[in-house]
Amino acid sequence: MSFQAIIRELTKTKIKNLDDLSSFKRRVSKKYKIPCPSNAELLKEYHKFLKRKRKKPSRALESLLKTRPIRSLSGIVNVAVLTKPYPCPGKCLYCPAEKGIPKSYLSGEPAVERAKLLKFDPWLQTQKRIEMLKNQGHPTDKIQLRIIGGTFSYYPKKYQAWFTKECFRACNHSTPKTSLRSPKEEIEKDLLREQKKNEKVKHRIVGISVETRPDFIDEKEIIWLRKLGVTMVELGVQSIYDEVLNLNLRGHKVKETVLATKLLRDAGFKILYQMMPNLPGSDLKKDEKMFEELFENQDFRPDLLKIYPCAILKEAPLYKWYLKGKYKPYSLKELINLLKKIKLKIPYYVRIQRIIRDISSEKVIEGGAKVSNLRQLLAELSKKEGWQCHCIRCREIKEKYDPKEKVYLFRLDYKASGGKEIFLSFETKNRKKLYSLLRLRIPSQFFTKEKHFIKVLDGAGIIRDIQTFGPLVPIDQKKLAPQHRGLGKKLIKEAERILKKEFKLKKMAVIAGIGVRDYFRKQGYKLKETYMIKLF
């Protein structure tokens, strides 16, 4: 049966909420003797109907048909692409090594399954993910590109440049100029061409993150990452105790984490720590203390966190320890209690990206937490017990937007890695709803009077991050939403005022994603090397 009749009914039916939509789907299923249509199917056919009839879409209906709306409620959409299988320098006890997949990843993870199906081709992975998000009803104008697959810095530089270039090419719908067989210099030139194109296209990459180890970060690596367009680095920190790192054969010490954090922060990168409670050599008290020190000690203080409790996987060396009784994982009750204590102490400037890995736990995990919805359980617990996590993700405005709601400017100053961080935000008075944020860095070089290792950053303050939350609004739409209230511009003006008045600096730098360079040009910034610069 054709969907045309169903879509005609859909457009005539006054559907106001999800209950109305569910009722409609059950009714047409019974009427036409077909399986209950999915939201994705209805949305796809609805767009075809509009195209034929040359009608404008109903934003309210599109919003209801959107699959997993959370994917675009932070103002961007994430597109994860997995690098090809490649040797890893680490020999960590807890890390799985499945054949044909980058180390630390497993079959069953959504991004892994996509990559396997598409033979790890970055162009295809990017294109297919954008297509999936569009079919689910999400705008795909502002893309946070996540390059995953273990230690990115260990891959050959030529492959890194080619892989990143292909992701840009997929967003730009460009024809290929270079292949992996081309000389590295030609691939790099092609990457620059694709980056330039991406400043104006429909699918703009507003940020790029990569995963790597702290011991692979130095000044040279940072300059290379900027050349690729990287704006955020996920550091596999796991623990901040040398004895725990040594026992787990991590291969680096805490001093490498401290140095990597300092170098990245002074270069303007957002920093995400991947942390692993319940490692051999640690315990509940030690883990609780670790997360306290993470934010009390200015050597650390990451912007974002991924908390991956240690899990027992057959593919990891730790499995043998587990079978011999040398290692015992926390119970679910112990783990939830620990995570609650962590969340209660999280500062306002931190975003907890994930809690637990997105793997098929029941089939793969032999011991440890097998509950994949830990975040949801914690949210329910906080509601029941009457406490709230202050992390950014828990306070983002999401879909609860009221254009009449008054927001206030908040400022939080803290020392980090020898420099100063100034966290500016627009929030409701009770700080329960976060609309917009900006991270301003006064680099350590300002206080030591040393030359910056990146020449263009000499004498500059750095905007490391700026974001407005709420539903992602396409670039060409002037829809009433948090993203179009001018909050970002106000935060930039305040950051510039602070830089000039309080620190007497005459230069601001922004580690802008390629796709937001035009936005900063409109604020008076010019591209110099890989940063947007404004002189006062």
C-alpha positions as CSV (number, residue, x, y, z in Angstrom):
1,M,0.0,0.0,0.0
2,S,1.2,3.5,-0.8
3,F,2.0,5.9,2.0
4,Q,0.4,8.8,0.2
5,A,-3.1,8.2,1.8
6,I,-1.5,8.0,5.3
7,I,0.4,11.2,4.8
8,R,-2.7,13.0,3.5
9,E,-4.5,11.9,6.7
10,L,-1.5,12.9,8.8
11,T,-1.5,16.5,7.5
12,K,-5.3,16.8,8.1
13,T,-5.2,15.3,11.6
14,K,-4.6,17.8,14.4
15,I,-1.7,16.1,16.2
16,K,-0.5,18.2,19.1
17,N,1.6,15.7,21.1
18,L,3.3,12.3,21.1
19,D,0.1,10.6,22.5
20,D,-1.8,12.0,19.5
21,L,0.9,10.7,17.2
22,S,0.9,7.2,18.7
23,S,-2.9,7.1,18.5
24,F,-2.8,8.1,14.8
25,K,-0.2,5.4,14.0
26,R,-2.3,2.7,15.7
27,R,-5.4,3.9,13.8
28,V,-3.8,3.8,10.3
29,S,-2.1,0.5,11.1
30,K,-5.5,-1.1,11.8
31,K,-7.2,0.7,8.9
32,Y,-4.7,-0.3,6.2
33,K,-3.8,-3.6,7.8
34,I,-0.1,-2.8,7.9
35,P,2.6,-2.8,10.7
36,C,2.6,0.3,12.8
37,P,4.7,2.9,10.7
38,S,7.8,4.2,12.3
39,N,8.5,8.0,12.8
40,A,11.4,7.8,10.3
41,E,9.1,6.3,7.6
42,L,6.4,8.9,8.2
43,L,8.9,11.7,8.2
44,K,10.5,10.5,4.9
45,E,7.2,10.2,3.2
46,Y,6.0,13.6,4.6
47,H,9.0,15.3,3.1
48,K,8.2,13.7,-0.3
49,F,4.6,14.8,0.0
50,L,5.7,18.4,0.7
51,K,8.0,18.4,-2.3
52,R,5.2,17.2,-4.6
53,K,2.7,19.7,-3.3
54,R,5.3,22.5,-2.9
55,K,4.1,23.2,0.6
56,K,5.9,24.5,3.6
57,P,6.5,22.0,6.4
58,S,4.8,22.1,9.8
59,R,7.7,22.6,12.3
60,A,5.6,21.3,15.1
61,L,4.8,18.1,13.2
62,E,8.4,17.6,12.1
63,S,9.5,18.0,15.8
64,L,7.1,15.2,16.9
65,L,8.2,12.9,14.1
66,K,11.9,13.4,15.0
67,T,13.6,10.3,16.1
68,R,15.7,10.6,19.3
69,P,15.4,14.4,19.6
70,I,18.2,14.5,22.1
71,R,20.7,14.2,19.3
72,S,20.2,17.8,18.2
73,L,19.2,19.4,21.5
74,S,22.7,20.6,22.3
75,G,22.7,22.9,19.2
76,I,24.8,20.6,17.1
77,V,24.7,17.0,15.8
78,N,27.5,14.5,16.4
79,V,28.9,12.5,13.5
80,A,31.2,9.8,14.7
81,V,33.6,8.1,12.2
82,L,35.9,5.2,13.0
83,T,39.5,4.9,11.7
84,K,40.8,1.7,10.2
85,P,42.2,-1.1,12.5
86,Y,45.8,-0.2,13.3
87,P,48.4,-1.3,15.9
88,C,48.2,0.4,19.3
89,P,51.2,1.4,21.4
90,G,49.4,0.5,24.6
91,K,49.2,-2.9,26.4
92,C,46.6,-2.0,29.0
93,L,45.1,-4.8,31.1
94,Y,41.5,-3.6,30.6
95,C,41.6,-2.9,26.9
96,P,39.9,-5.3,24.4
97,A,41.7,-6.3,21.2
98,E,39.1,-7.7,18.7
99,K,40.4,-8.7,15.4
100,G,39.6,-6.3,12.5
101,I,38.6,-3.4,14.8
102,P,40.7,-0.6,16.3
103,K,41.8,-1.5,19.7
104,S,39.5,-0.6,22.6
105,Y,36.4,-0.9,20.4
106,L,34.0,-3.8,20.0
107,S,31.5,-5.2,17.6
108,G,28.0,-4.2,18.5
109,E,28.8,-0.5,19.1
110,P,26.7,1.5,16.6
111,A,29.6,3.5,15.1
112,V,31.7,0.3,14.8
113,E,28.9,-1.6,13.0
114,R,28.6,1.3,10.5
115,A,32.3,1.5,10.0
116,K,32.6,-2.3,9.4
117,L,29.7,-2.2,6.9
118,L,31.4,0.7,5.0
119,K,34.9,-0.8,5.2
120,F,36.1,2.1,7.4
121,D,35.8,4.5,4.5
122,P,35.6,8.0,6.1
123,W,33.7,9.6,3.2
124,L,31.0,6.9,3.3
125,Q,30.8,6.9,7.1
126,T,30.3,10.7,7.2
127,Q,27.8,10.7,4.3
128,K,25.7,7.8,5.7
129,R,25.6,9.3,9.2
130,I,24.4,12.7,7.9
131,E,21.8,10.9,5.8
132,M,20.6,8.9,8.8
133,L,20.3,12.0,10.9
134,K,18.4,13.9,8.2
135,N,16.0,11.0,7.8
136,Q,15.3,11.0,11.5
137,G,14.3,14.7,11.3
138,H,17.5,16.4,12.6
139,P,19.0,19.5,11.0
140,T,22.6,18.7,9.9
141,D,23.9,22.2,9.4
142,K,26.2,22.2,12.4
143,I,28.3,19.1,12.7
144,Q,30.6,18.1,15.6
145,L,32.9,15.6,13.9
146,R,34.2,12.8,16.2
147,I,37.1,10.9,14.9
148,I,37.3,7.7,17.0
149,G,39.4,4.6,16.9
150,G,41.9,4.6,19.7
151,T,45.2,6.5,19.6
152,F,44.7,8.8,16.6
153,S,48.2,10.4,17.0
154,Y,49.8,6.9,16.5
155,Y,48.4,6.6,12.9
156,P,50.6,7.8,10.0
157,K,50.3,11.5,9.5
158,K,49.5,11.0,5.8
159,Y,46.5,8.7,6.8
160,Q,45.3,11.3,9.4
161,A,45.3,14.1,6.8
162,W,43.6,11.9,4.2
163,F,41.0,10.7,6.7
164,T,40.1,14.2,7.9
165,K,40.1,15.5,4.3
166,E,37.6,12.8,3.3
167,C,35.2,13.8,6.1
168,F,35.3,17.4,4.9
169,R,34.7,16.2,1.4
170,A,31.6,14.2,2.4
171,C,30.2,17.4,4.0
172,N,31.1,19.5,1.0
173,H,29.8,16.9,-1.6
174,S,33.2,17.4,-3.4
175,T,34.8,15.2,-6.0
176,P,38.1,13.7,-4.9
177,K,41.3,15.3,-5.9
178,T,43.7,13.1,-3.9
179,S,43.7,9.5,-2.7
180,L,45.6,7.8,0.1
181,R,48.2,6.9,-2.6
182,S,48.8,10.6,-3.3
183,P,51.9,12.3,-1.8
184,K,51.3,13.6,1.7
185,E,51.9,17.2,0.5
186,E,49.2,16.9,-2.1
187,I,46.7,15.5,0.4
188,E,47.5,18.4,2.8
189,K,46.8,20.9,0.0
190,D,43.5,19.1,-0.8
191,L,42.6,19.2,2.9
192,L,43.1,23.0,3.0
193,R,40.9,23.3,-0.1
194,E,38.1,21.3,1.5
195,Q,38.4,23.2,4.7
196,K,37.9,26.5,2.8
197,K,34.9,25.1,1.0
198,N,33.3,24.0,4.3
199,E,33.1,27.6,5.5
200,K,30.2,28.2,3.1
201,V,28.4,24.8,2.6
202,K,25.2,23.4,4.0
203,H,26.9,20.8,6.3
204,R,29.5,22.8,8.2
205,I,31.9,21.1,10.6
206,V,31.9,23.4,13.6
207,G,34.3,21.3,15.6
208,I,36.5,18.2,15.4
209,S,37.5,15.9,18.2
210,V,40.1,13.1,18.3
211,E,41.1,10.5,20.8
212,T,44.7,10.1,21.9
213,R,47.0,9.3,24.8
214,P,48.6,12.0,27.0
215,D,52.1,10.8,26.2
216,F,51.6,11.5,22.4
217,I,50.9,15.2,23.0
218,D,53.7,17.7,22.5
219,E,54.1,21.1,20.8
220,K,54.7,19.6,17.4
221,E,51.6,17.4,17.7
222,I,49.4,20.3,18.7
223,I,50.4,22.4,15.7
224,W,49.6,19.3,13.5
225,L,46.2,18.8,15.1
226,R,45.4,22.5,14.4
227,K,46.3,22.0,10.8
228,L,43.8,19.2,10.6
229,G,41.1,21.5,12.1
230,V,40.9,19.7,15.5
231,T,39.3,21.8,18.3
232,M,38.9,19.2,21.1
233,V,41.1,16.4,22.3
234,E,39.9,13.4,24.2
235,L,42.7,12.2,26.5
236,G,42.7,8.6,27.7
237,V,43.7,9.6,31.3
238,Q,41.9,6.7,33.1
239,S,43.6,7.4,36.4
240,I,45.6,10.2,38.1
241,Y,47.6,7.8,40.3
242,D,51.0,6.4,39.0
243,E,50.6,3.2,41.0
244,V,47.3,2.4,39.3
245,L,48.6,3.3,35.9
246,N,51.7,1.1,36.4
247,L,49.6,-1.9,37.6
248,N,47.3,-1.6,34.6
249,L,50.3,-1.3,32.1
250,R,49.1,2.0,30.9
251,G,52.6,3.0,29.6
252,H,52.7,6.6,30.8
253,K,52.6,8.4,34.1
254,V,50.5,11.3,35.6
255,K,53.2,13.8,34.6
256,E,52.4,13.2,30.9
257,T,48.7,14.0,31.6
258,V,49.6,17.2,33.4
259,L,51.9,18.4,30.5
260,A,49.4,17.4,27.8
261,T,46.6,19.3,29.6
262,K,48.7,22.4,29.9
263,L,49.9,22.4,26.3
264,L,46.4,21.8,24.9
265,R,44.8,24.4,27.1
266,D,47.4,27.0,26.2
267,A,46.7,26.3,22.6
268,G,42.9,26.8,23.1
269,F,41.7,23.2,22.8
270,K,38.7,21.9,24.7
271,I,39.9,19.0,26.9
272,L,38.0,15.9,27.6
273,Y,39.3,13.3,30.1
274,Q,38.3,9.6,29.7
275,M,38.3,8.3,33.3
276,M,38.0,4.7,34.4
277,P,36.9,4.0,38.0
278,N,37.2,0.5,39.4
279,L,40.6,-0.2,37.8
280,P,42.8,-2.8,39.5
281,G,44.8,-1.1,42.2
282,S,42.0,1.3,43.0
283,D,38.9,1.1,45.3
284,L,35.8,3.1,46.0
285,K,37.5,5.5,48.4
286,K,40.4,6.1,46.1
287,D,38.1,6.6,43.1
288,E,36.0,9.1,45.0
289,K,39.2,11.0,46.0
290,M,40.4,10.8,42.4
291,F,37.4,12.7,41.1
292,E,37.7,15.3,43.9
293,E,41.3,15.9,43.1
294,L,40.5,16.1,39.4
295,F,38.8,19.5,40.1
296,E,40.7,20.6,43.2
297,N,44.1,20.4,41.5
298,Q,44.7,23.0,38.9
299,D,47.0,20.6,37.0
300,F,43.8,18.8,35.7
301,R,40.4,20.5,35.7
302,P,39.1,19.1,32.3
303,D,36.2,20.8,30.5
304,L,34.5,17.5,29.7
305,L,34.4,14.0,31.2
306,K,33.6,10.5,29.9
307,I,33.3,8.1,32.8
308,Y,33.8,4.5,31.7
309,P,33.7,2.1,34.7
310,C,36.0,-0.8,34.1
311,A,34.3,-3.7,32.6
312,I,35.5,-7.3,32.2
313,L,35.7,-8.3,28.5
314,K,36.9,-11.6,27.2
315,E,39.1,-9.9,24.7
316,A,41.1,-8.0,27.5
317,P,44.0,-9.4,29.5
318,L,42.1,-8.4,32.7
319,Y,39.7,-11.3,32.0
320,K,42.3,-13.8,33.2
321,W,42.7,-11.9,36.5
322,Y,39.0,-12.0,36.9
323,L,38.8,-15.7,36.4
324,K,41.6,-16.3,39.0
325,G,39.9,-14.0,41.5
326,K,42.6,-11.4,41.4
327,Y,40.2,-8.7,40.4
328,K,36.7,-8.0,41.7
329,P,34.4,-5.4,40.0
330,Y,32.1,-3.1,42.0
331,S,28.5,-4.1,42.4
332,L,25.8,-2.1,40.6
333,K,24.8,-0.5,44.0
334,E,28.4,0.5,44.8
335,L,28.9,1.9,41.3
336,I,25.7,4.0,41.4
337,N,26.6,5.4,44.8
338,L,30.1,6.3,43.6
339,L,28.7,8.0,40.5
340,K,26.2,9.9,42.6
341,K,29.0,11.3,44.8
342,I,30.9,12.3,41.6
343,K,28.0,14.1,40.1
344,L,27.2,15.9,43.3
345,K,30.7,17.5,43.3
346,I,30.9,18.3,39.5
347,P,31.7,22.0,38.9
348,Y,29.4,24.2,36.8
349,Y,32.0,24.4,34.0
350,V,32.2,20.7,33.3
351,R,30.1,18.6,30.9
352,I,29.8,14.8,31.6
353,Q,29.5,13.5,28.0
354,R,29.0,9.9,28.8
355,I,28.6,7.4,31.7
356,I,29.4,3.9,30.5
357,R,30.3,2.7,27.0
358,D,27.7,2.2,24.3
359,I,28.2,-1.6,24.0
360,S,25.9,-4.6,24.0
361,S,26.6,-5.2,27.7
362,E,24.6,-8.4,28.2
363,K,26.4,-10.2,25.4
364,V,29.9,-8.8,25.8
365,I,30.5,-7.8,29.4
366,E,31.6,-10.8,31.6
367,G,31.8,-8.8,34.9
368,G,31.2,-5.3,36.1
369,A,28.3,-3.0,35.3
370,K,26.0,-4.5,32.7
371,V,23.5,-1.7,32.9
372,S,23.8,0.5,29.8
373,N,21.3,3.2,31.0
374,L,23.3,4.3,34.1
375,R,22.7,8.0,33.3
376,Q,19.0,7.5,33.3
377,L,19.1,5.6,36.6
378,L,21.1,8.4,38.1
379,A,18.6,11.0,36.8
380,E,15.7,9.1,38.3
381,L,17.6,8.8,41.6
382,S,18.3,12.5,41.7
383,K,14.6,13.2,41.2
384,K,13.6,10.8,43.9
385,E,16.1,12.1,46.4
386,G,15.9,15.7,45.5
387,W,19.4,16.6,44.4
388,Q,20.8,17.9,41.1
389,C,24.0,17.4,39.1
390,H,25.5,20.8,38.1
391,C,27.2,19.5,35.0
392,I,26.5,21.3,31.7
393,R,24.6,18.4,30.1
394,C,22.2,18.2,33.1
395,R,21.5,21.9,32.8
396,E,21.3,22.5,29.1
397,I,18.1,24.2,28.0
398,K,17.2,21.4,25.5
399,E,13.6,21.7,24.3
400,K,12.4,23.6,27.4
401,Y,12.7,27.0,25.8
402,D,10.6,29.9,26.8
403,P,11.4,33.1,24.8
404,K,10.1,35.2,27.7
405,E,12.3,33.6,30.3
406,K,14.9,35.9,31.7
407,V,18.5,34.9,31.7
408,Y,21.4,36.2,33.7
409,L,25.1,36.5,33.0
410,F,27.3,34.4,35.3
411,R,31.0,34.3,35.7
412,L,33.3,31.7,37.2
413,D,37.1,32.2,37.4
414,Y,39.5,29.4,38.3
415,K,43.2,28.6,37.9
416,A,44.2,25.8,35.5
417,S,47.5,24.7,34.2
418,G,49.4,27.8,35.3
419,G,46.9,30.1,33.6
420,K,43.4,31.5,34.3
421,E,40.1,30.2,33.0
422,I,37.0,32.5,32.9
423,F,33.7,30.6,32.4
424,L,30.9,32.9,31.2
425,S,27.4,31.7,30.9
426,F,23.8,32.8,30.4
427,E,21.5,30.9,32.7
428,T,18.3,31.2,34.6
429,K,18.5,32.8,38.1
430,N,18.5,29.4,39.9
431,R,21.1,28.1,37.5
432,K,19.0,25.1,36.6
433,K,18.7,26.1,32.9
434,L,21.9,26.8,30.9
435,Y,21.4,28.7,27.6
436,S,24.9,29.7,26.4
437,L,28.5,29.5,27.5
438,L,32.0,30.8,26.7
439,R,35.4,29.6,27.9
440,L,38.0,32.3,28.0
441,R,41.7,31.3,28.6
442,I,44.4,33.6,29.8
443,P,47.4,31.4,28.9
444,S,50.2,30.5,31.3
445,Q,52.6,32.5,29.1
446,F,50.9,35.7,30.3
447,F,51.9,35.0,33.8
448,T,55.4,33.6,33.1
449,K,56.2,36.3,30.5
450,E,57.4,33.5,28.1
451,K,56.9,33.4,24.3
452,H,54.0,31.2,23.3
453,F,55.0,28.1,21.3
454,I,52.4,29.1,18.7
455,K,53.5,32.5,17.4
456,V,50.1,33.8,16.5
457,L,48.9,33.3,20.1
458,D,51.6,35.6,21.6
459,G,50.0,38.2,23.7
460,A,46.5,36.9,23.1
461,G,43.6,35.7,25.3
462,I,41.9,32.7,23.8
463,I,38.2,31.8,23.4
464,R,38.4,28.0,23.7
465,D,34.7,27.3,23.4
466,I,31.4,29.1,22.7
467,Q,28.1,27.3,22.5
468,T,24.4,28.1,22.6
469,F,22.1,25.2,23.5
470,G,18.6,24.2,22.6
471,P,17.3,22.7,19.4
472,L,19.7,22.9,16.5
473,V,18.4,25.6,14.1
474,P,19.5,25.5,10.4
475,I,21.9,28.3,9.5
476,D,19.5,30.0,7.0
477,Q,16.6,30.1,9.4
478,K,15.7,33.0,11.7
479,K,13.5,30.9,13.9
480,L,12.8,32.1,17.4
481,A,15.2,29.8,19.5
482,P,18.0,30.2,22.0
483,Q,20.5,30.0,19.1
484,H,19.1,33.2,17.5
485,R,18.8,35.4,20.6
486,G,22.3,36.9,20.2
487,L,23.6,35.3,23.4
488,G,26.8,34.2,21.8
489,K,27.6,37.7,20.6
490,K,27.0,39.1,24.1
491,L,29.3,36.6,25.6
492,I,32.0,37.5,23.0
493,K,31.7,41.2,23.8
494,E,31.9,40.4,27.6
495,A,35.0,38.3,27.0
496,E,36.6,41.1,24.9
497,R,35.8,43.6,27.7
498,I,37.4,41.4,30.3
499,L,40.5,40.9,28.2
500,K,41.0,44.6,27.6
501,K,40.0,46.1,30.9
502,E,41.3,43.5,33.4
503,F,44.3,42.0,31.6
504,K,45.2,45.0,29.3
505,L,45.6,42.6,26.4
506,K,45.1,43.8,22.8
507,K,44.5,40.5,21.0
508,M,41.8,37.8,21.1
509,A,42.2,34.5,19.4
510,V,39.5,31.9,18.8
511,I,40.1,28.2,18.2
512,A,37.1,28.3,15.8
513,G,35.9,25.2,14.0
514,I,36.1,25.6,10.2
515,G,32.3,25.9,9.8
516,V,32.1,28.8,12.2
517,R,34.8,31.0,10.8
518,D,32.3,33.1,9.0
519,Y,30.4,33.8,12.2
520,F,33.6,35.2,13.8
521,R,34.4,37.3,10.7
522,K,31.1,39.0,11.3
523,Q,32.3,39.8,14.8
524,G,35.5,41.5,13.4
525,Y,37.8,38.5,13.5
526,K,40.3,37.5,10.7
527,L,41.9,34.2,9.9
528,K,45.6,34.0,10.8
529,E,47.2,30.6,10.5
530,T,44.6,28.3,12.1
531,Y,43.0,30.8,14.5
532,M,40.5,33.6,14.2
533,I,42.2,36.8,15.5
534,K,40.9,40.2,16.5
535,L,43.2,43.2,17.5
536,F,41.9,45.9,19.8
